[in-house]
Amino acid sequence: MSEISQTLVDMLIRHEGLRLKPYTDTVGKMTVGVGRNLTDVGISKQEAMYLLHDDIQRVQAELAQQPWFSGLNEARQMALTDMAFNLGLQGLLGFKKAIEALQGGDFQAAATEMLNSKWAGQVGARAQELANIVRTGELAATE
């Protein structure tokens, strides 16, 4: 297949439109971007990994602005990145007592606060794993 013409790209954008948030098209299909039919086509694994990496970078940049974050070791930073990925930065910042405990180096209390939450009940094993990482400062062994 030959190189894709910029003229064709421009024509498709003009005809399909460019939407950066999902929408329902005229025949009821969930669509995003330039006419990407998510209902029938979805996205490829490569596209999903690209989006994931982009999202991780965005979350890490947001967390880097928090004064307490840089003082954590890498494992704890990963756990908090996972939480912020799931909850959004504002959701994570709602864990005021856990963050206060992190700032004071009381990782047991921080883990307890994480588990004593509505979020922990919603995500189950994920919360247990992340709280354990925060408590120990070590990543859990993966199978």
Summary of the structure (lengths in Angstrom):
residues: 143
radius of gyration: 20.3
end to end distance: 41.0
largest distance: 59.1
contacts: 347
relative contact order: 0.08
helix: 60%
strand: 8%
